[in-house]
């Protein structure tokens, strides 16, 4: 089932198997947001091959930027509400509320729930963990959505026992998107040069190999945006899969347009190396001990502003 595909270990140089294995076991277990709870049996019923699982997911979620490509119109209230689903249970609740049918039944586009790349990836991650396969989300930037642009994006990785390597999967890319975007690789085997972890993007910019303005989404870009994605990638390595726009704590106490202060560069360089090299143990240490990364006492992600609130705020600026 899970054959060798291109990927990388928990070190950019390829980790030692004895060091990597504990984290593989860690990523076989659900986190707060990937736990399907009362949907466990339905996720167990998903196909046992990666292609089959992704085909089911394609029939359950529609991306808010691509509704017109599928010939449907969805009102803004529904888009804002459904893409705000933080846990896989909320995503699946939305799916079943729209059409009460087995999750393995493909829905027509107008009966799919709205979700971003992060929601596609979280659902795949949940299915894989439910089936006992180590999986994790990664936050970064993809080159295949727009020419000369590194688009804000999330993917899912799974662990290949045979090759001791993490494999990158883009579960958002269905047949229509593959054709529309002229994708020339297998979405179940995303090459390492077309998706960059957030830390890799930062390092490229710091070394003058890329323009920070080319990293972002819509009209949001720059080093501040990349910094935000680094924090989200480090949290994903803690099995805390944030929403792409989550703000309100530590280094993300401001909006997407924040600058990177001169005194922050050395610190963000450290965070970037953690993300770029998939240093799980260091990511855990940052979240446990660093007030710039960890959540303040009494604060959790439910207190972060919603996408609708952020949109209203930007319109008032």
KESE-35015 format. One line per 8 residues: their letters; for each residue x, y, z of C-alpha. Coordinates in Angstrom, 1 decimal. Each point is the difference from the previous one (the first is absolute). Layout:
<kolkes>
A	X:Y:Z  ...
</kolkes>
This chain:
<kolkes>
XXXXXXXX	0.0:0.0:0.0  2.5:2.7:1.2  2.7:-0.3:-2.6  3.2:2.1:-0.2  -0.5:3.5:-1.1  2.3:3.0:0.1  0.2:1.5:3.5  2.3:0.9:2.8
XXXXXXXX	0.7:-1.0:3.5  -0.1:1.9:3.3  3.4:1.6:-0.9  0.8:1.8:-3.2  2.9:-2.4:-0.4  -2.2:-3.0:0.6  -0.5:-1.0:3.6  1.3:-3.1:1.7
XXXXXXXX	-2.8:-2.6:0.2  0.4:-0.5:3.8  -0.5:3.8:0.5  -2.9:0.3:-2.4  -2.0:-3.0:1.2  -1.4:1.5:3.2  -1.4:2.9:-1.9  -1.5:-2.4:-2.6
XXXXXXXX	-1.9:-1.6:2.9  -1.0:3.4:1.2  -1.5:1.0:-3.3  -2.1:-3.3:-0.2  -2.0:1.4:2.9  -2.7:2.6:-0.4  0.3:3.5:1.2  -2.9:2.1:1.2
XXXXXXXX	-1.1:1.1:-3.4  0.6:-3.2:-2.0  -1.9:-2.3:2.4  -3.2:-1.1:-1.9  -1.7:-1.2:3.2  -3.4:-1.3:-1.0  1.0:-0.1:-3.7  2.7:-2.6:0.7
XXXXXXXX	-1.8:-2.9:-1.6  -0.8:2.0:-3.1  3.6:1.0:-0.5  1.1:-3.6:0.4  -2.4:-0.7:-2.9  2.0:2.2:-2.3  2.1:-1.8:-2.7  3.3:-1.5:1.1
XXXXXXXX	2.1:1.7:-2.7  1.1:3.6:-0.2  -1.6:0.7:-3.4  -3.3:-1.4:1.1  0.0:2.0:3.2  0.7:3.2:-1.8  -2.7:-0.6:-2.5  -2.5:-0.3:2.8
XXXXXXXX	1.3:3.2:1.5  -0.4:1.8:-3.4  -3.7:-0.9:0.2  -0.5:1.5:3.4  1.7:3.4:0.0  0.1:2.9:-2.5  2.5:2.8:0.2  -1.4:3.5:0.4
XXXXXXXX	2.1:1.5:-2.7  -1.0:-2.7:-2.6  -3.8:-0.2:0.3  -0.6:1.6:-3.4  2.3:-2.6:-1.6  -2.4:-2.7:1.2  -3.0:1.9:-1.3  -1.5:1.0:3.4
XXXXXXXX	-0.7:3.1:1.9  0.2:0.0:3.8  -0.9:3.1:2.1  2.6:1.8:2.1  -1.7:-0.9:3.3  0.3:-3.7:-0.7  3.6:0.3:-1.3  1.1:1.9:3.1
XXXXXXXX	-1.8:-2.3:2.4  1.1:-3.3:-1.6  3.6:0.8:-0.7  0.3:1.0:3.7  -0.5:-3.6:1.1  3.0:-0.6:2.2  -0.2:-3.7:0.8  -0.6:-3.0:-2.2
XXXXXXXX	-3.2:-0.7:1.9  -1.3:3.5:-0.9  0.9:-0.6:-3.7  -1.8:-3.4:0.0  -3.0:1.5:1.8  -0.3:2.6:-2.7  0.2:-2.7:-2.7  -2.7:-2.1:1.6
XXXXXXXX	-2.2:3.0:0.7  0.0:0.9:-3.7  -0.6:-3.6:-1.1  -0.7:-2.8:2.6  1.7:-2.9:-1.8  3.0:-2.2:0.6  3.2:2.0:-0.2  1.4:-2.3:-2.7
XXXXXXXX	-2.9:1.1:-2.3  1.2:2.7:-2.4  -2.0:3.2:0.1  -0.7:2.3:-2.9  1.9:3.3:0.3  -2.9:2.0:1.3  -0.4:-2.5:2.9  3.6:0.0:1.1
XXXXXXXX	1.2:2.0:3.0  2.2:3.0:-0.6  3.6:-0.3:1.2  3.5:1.2:-0.6  3.0:-2.1:-0.8  0.5:-0.3:3.7  -3.4:-1.8:0.4  0.7:-2.4:-2.9
XXXXXXXX	3.4:-0.8:1.6  -1.5:-0.3:3.5  -2.6:-2.5:-1.2  2.7:-2.1:-1.7  2.1:0.1:3.1  -2.9:-1.1:2.1  -0.8:-3.0:-2.3  3.6:-1.1:0.0
XXXXXXXX	0.4:0.3:3.8  -3.3:-1.9:0.4  1.5:-2.8:-2.1  3.2:-0.1:2.1  2.2:1.9:-2.5  2.2:2.8:1.2  -1.1:3.3:-1.6  0.4:3.7:0.7
XXXXXXXX	-0.9:3.3:-1.6  2.6:2.5:-1.3  -0.4:3.7:-0.7  2.0:1.7:-2.7  -0.1:1.1:-3.6  -0.7:-1.7:-3.3  1.3:1.0:-3.4  -2.7:-1.6:-2.2
XXXXXXXX	-3.0:2.3:0.4  1.4:3.1:-1.6  3.1:0.6:-2.1  2.8:1.9:1.8  -2.0:-0.2:3.2  0.4:-2.0:3.2  -3.6:-0.5:1.1  -0.9:-0.4:3.7
XXXXXXXX	-0.9:-3.7:0.3  -0.4:-3.0:2.3  0.7:-3.7:-0.8  0.0:-3.3:1.8  3.0:-2.3:0.5  0.0:-3.7:0.8  2.9:-2.2:1.2  1.4:-2.8:-2.3
XXXXXXXX	1.3:-2.8:2.3  1.8:-1.7:-2.9  2.1:3.1:-0.9  0.0:1.8:3.3  -1.2:3.2:-1.7  -2.9:2.4:0.3  -2.1:0.3:-3.2  -1.7:3.3:-1.1
XXXXXXXX	-3.6:-0.3:-1.2  -2.3:2.7:-1.3  -3.6:-1.3:0.6  -1.6:3.1:-1.5  1.2:-0.7:-3.6  -2.8:-2.0:-1.7  -0.1:-0.8:-3.7  -1.6:3.4:-0.9
XXXXXXXX	2.8:1.9:1.8  2.7:-2.2:-1.4  -1.2:0.9:-3.5  -0.7:3.6:0.7  3.4:0.6:1.6  1.9:-2.2:-2.4  1.4:-2.0:2.9  2.8:-2.2:-1.2
XXXXXXXX	0.5:-2.1:3.2  -1.9:-2.5:2.0  -1.9:1.9:2.8  0.7:-3.0:2.2  3.7:0.5:-0.6  0.6:3.8:0.2  3.6:0.7:-1.0  2.0:1.9:2.6
XXXXXXXX	0.7:2.9:-2.3  -3.6:1.0:-0.7  -1.1:0.2:3.6  2.1:1.8:2.6  -0.4:-0.3:3.7  -0.4:3.5:1.5  3.5:-0.1:1.4  1.4:-0.8:-3.3
XXXXXXXX	-1.7:3.0:-1.5  1.5:2.3:2.7  3.5:-1.4:-0.5  -0.3:0.5:-3.8  -0.9:3.7:0.5  2.6:0.6:2.7  2.7:-1.3:-2.4  -1.3:2.2:-2.8
XXXXXXXX	-1.1:-2.9:-2.2  -3.7:1.1:-0.1  -2.0:3.2:0.4  -2.2:0.0:3.2  -2.7:1.8:-2.0  -0.5:-3.1:-2.1  -1.1:-2.0:3.1  -3.6:0.3:1.1
XXXXXXXX	-3.7:-0.1:-1.0  -2.2:2.6:-1.7  1.5:3.4:0.9  1.8:-1.2:3.2  3.7:-0.8:-0.3  3.4:0.6:1.4  2.3:-1.0:2.8  -2.7:0.6:2.6
XXXXXXXX	-2.3:-2.4:-1.8  2.7:-2.6:-0.2  0.8:0.4:3.7  -3.7:-0.8:0.8  0.2:-3.2:-2.1  3.1:-1.0:1.8  -1.8:0.2:3.3  -2.9:-2.0:-1.4
XXXXXXXX	2.3:-2.7:-1.4  1.7:-0.3:3.4  -3.4:-0.4:1.6  -0.9:-2.7:-2.6  3.1:-1.9:1.1  -1.7:0.1:3.5  -3.2:-1.4:-1.5  -1.7:3.3:0.4
XXXXXXXX	-1.4:0.7:-3.5  -1.0:3.7:0.1  -2.2:1.7:-2.6  2.1:1.9:-2.5  -1.2:3.4:1.4  0.3:-0.7:3.7  1.4:2.9:2.0  0.0:1.4:3.5
XXXXXXXX	2.9:-1.3:2.0  3.8:0.2:0.3  1.6:0.9:-3.3  -3.3:0.0:-1.7  -1.7:2.6:2.2  -0.3:2.3:-3.0  -1.4:-0.3:-3.5  1.4:-1.5:-3.2
XXXXXXXX	1.6:3.3:-1.1  2.3:0.3:3.0  3.6:0.7:-0.6  2.9:-2.1:1.2  1.9:2.2:2.5  3.7:0.2:-0.4  0.5:-1.7:3.4  -2.1:-2.9:-1.1
XXXXXXXX	2.1:-1.3:-2.9  2.4:-2.2:2.0  -2.9:-1.5:2.0  -2.1:-0.7:-3.1  3.1:-1.5:-1.7  0.0:-2.6:2.8  -3.7:-0.7:-0.5  0.6:-0.3:-3.7
XXXXXXXX	2.7:-2.6:0.4  -2.4:-2.0:2.2  -2.7:0.1:-2.7  2.3:-0.6:-2.9  1.7:-3.0:1.6  -3.2:-1.4:1.6  1.6:0.0:3.4  -2.9:-1.4:2.0
XXXXXXXX	1.7:-0.1:3.3  0.9:3.7:-0.3  -3.5:0.9:-1.2  -1.3:-1.6:3.2  2.5:2.0:2.1  -1.1:3.3:-1.6  -3.6:-0.7:0.6  0.5:-1.1:3.6
XXXXXXXX	2.5:2.6:1.2  0.0:3.0:-2.3  -2.5:2.8:0.8  0.3:1.2:-3.6  -1.4:-3.3:-1.3  -2.0:-1.6:2.8  -3.6:1.1:0.8  -0.4:2.3:3.0
XXXXXXXX	-1.6:-1.4:3.1  -3.8:0.1:-0.4  0.2:0.5:-3.8  -0.8:-2.5:-2.7  -0.6:0.0:-3.8  -3.7:0.4:0.5  0.8:3.6:1.0  1.7:0.8:-3.3
XXXXXXXX	-1.9:2.3:-2.4  -2.0:-1.7:-2.7  0.6:0.5:-3.7  -3.2:2.1:-0.1  1.2:2.2:2.8  3.4:0.5:-1.7  -1.7:0.8:-3.3  -2.3:2.6:1.7
XXXXX	3.1:1.5:1.6  1.9:0.2:-3.2  -2.9:1.7:-1.7  -0.1:2.7:2.7  3.7:0.8:-0.4
</kolkes>
